[in-house]
Amino acid sequence: MPASVEALLARGISVLAPSSDSPRADAMLLLARALDCEREWIVAHGEARAASAPARRFETLCNLRASGMPMAYVLGFAGFYGREFLVDERVLVPRPETEHLIDEALTFLKARRSAGMPAGTNVLDVGTGSGAIACTVAAENGDAFVHATDVSARALEVARINAGRLNVAERCRFHCGRFAGPVAGRRFDLVLANLPYVPTPDIPPRPNPIAFEPREALDGGPDGLDAYREFVPEVPGLLEPDGAAVFEAGPALMPELVALVERTFRARPVEVGYDYAGHARFVMVATASR
Ligand SMILES: C[S@@+](CC[C@H](N)C(=O)[O-])C[C@H]1O[C@@H](n2cnc3c(N)ncnc32)[C@H](O)[C@@H]1O
């Protein structure tokens, strides 16, 4: 006899319990995916019988999650700034803290408009991964044209799909290469970067979900700052005279990243931004005081 929805859910919770902090919530999401229904339907129809194909699909999803794979990869998408992004093992799962970088970017773009700057803003997103930053800035600001780079051609496949799904492909160009190499010679009003910043010794092994993410999206070298040490000195040459830049990194790296940005931009005031948890997470610099 086919298993009931309630029995499948209970089985899923027990499979996930050893590896997940939220086994019930995860099992609900995976069961909703396997049954192609809303979670509310599961709560209301515990006694319903599931057909064998979705029951098998659910078992496969639970086993993937139990192996440590991030929920976002198992489901195939991640929420970011109110939108759904396709994600898989080709890209980093966009993090909630990066939503603050978007807030900073949008604040800058709004201030430009209020100051009567000409329409049309050129933005550069370096290390775009899933395209979370590039596509969100383009979607939130119809005035922005975003160039985005990544060393990973596989990540860019995902970014292009996301730009298409979010209807911003017309205003996003994706380029494969290191840092701003592929857009050499261009100038931007706003440069955004969330480059790899996990110190190599801090990258956990599997089954930690982080270990499923691409190494080139995580590994910031011995102290986490290798990528920024190489990229930040390029940034003044990329910015328009009234441009700005925002960099994301781990809280422990902030003092050194701030010092690097201050050395690079000399007289320009450098600001620190904070994430949801109140941790220092962003460094912002504007080339003109506003
Ligand atoms: C921390 S992930 C950020 C992904 C995405 N921007 C986000 O915020 O979710 C860093 C990204 O930078 C890319 N990357 C690493 N080194 C790079 C380099 N030298 N130049 C350009 N991209 C690089 C990685 O492939 C990865 O996609």
The ligand as a Tripos MOL2 file, in Angstrom:
@<TRIPOS>MOLECULE
LIG
   27    29     1     0     0
SMALL
NO_CHARGES

@<TRIPOS>ATOM
      1 C1         31.9520   34.5590   -2.8720 C.3       1 LIG1
      2 S1         31.4500   34.0960   -4.5250 S.3       1 LIG1
      3 C2         30.2470   35.3980   -4.8100 C.3       1 LIG1
      4 C3         29.1770   35.0420   -5.8100 C.3       1 LIG1
      5 C4         28.0660   36.0960   -5.9290 C.3       1 LIG1
      6 N1         28.5980   37.3840   -6.3150 N.3       1 LIG1
      7 C5         27.3000   36.2280   -4.6310 C.2       1 LIG1
      8 O1         27.4560   37.2850   -3.9630 O.co2     1 LIG1
      9 O2         26.5600   35.3190   -4.2630 O.co2     1 LIG1
     10 C6         32.8720   34.6190   -5.4240 C.3       1 LIG1
     11 C7         32.8090   34.4710   -6.9360 C.3       1 LIG1
     12 O3         34.0010   35.0470   -7.4690 O.3       1 LIG1
     13 C8         34.5110   34.2330   -8.4940 C.3       1 LIG1
     14 N2         35.9560   34.5060   -8.5730 N.ar      1 LIG1
     15 C9         36.9550   33.9820   -7.8370 C.ar      1 LIG1
     16 N3         38.1300   34.5400   -8.1880 N.ar      1 LIG1
     17 C10        37.8680   35.4400   -9.1660 C.ar      1 LIG1
     18 C11        38.6570   36.3300   -9.9440 C.ar      1 LIG1
     19 N4         39.9840   36.4050   -9.7870 N.pl3     1 LIG1
     20 N5         38.0370   37.1030  -10.8490 N.ar      1 LIG1
     21 C12        36.6890   37.0400  -11.0520 C.ar      1 LIG1
     22 N6         35.8930   36.2050  -10.3570 N.ar      1 LIG1
     23 C13        36.4580   35.4280   -9.4180 C.ar      1 LIG1
     24 C14        34.1280   32.8190   -8.0950 C.3       1 LIG1
     25 O4         34.1120   31.9560   -9.2050 O.3       1 LIG1
     26 C15        32.7690   33.0440   -7.4420 C.3       1 LIG1
     27 O5         31.7310   32.8950   -8.3800 O.3       1 LIG1
@<TRIPOS>BOND
     1     1     2 1
     2     2     3 1
     3     2    10 1
     4     3     4 1
     5     4     5 1
     6     5     6 1
     7     5     7 1
     8     7     8 2
     9     7     9 1
    10    10    11 1
    11    11    12 1
    12    11    26 1
    13    12    13 1
    14    13    14 1
    15    13    24 1
    16    14    15 ar
    17    14    23 ar
    18    15    16 ar
    19    16    17 ar
    20    17    18 ar
    21    17    23 ar
    22    18    19 1
    23    18    20 ar
    24    20    21 ar
    25    21    22 ar
    26    22    23 ar
    27    24    25 1
    28    24    26 1
    29    26    27 1
@<TRIPOS>SUBSTRUCTURE
     1 LIG1         1 GROUP 0 **** ****
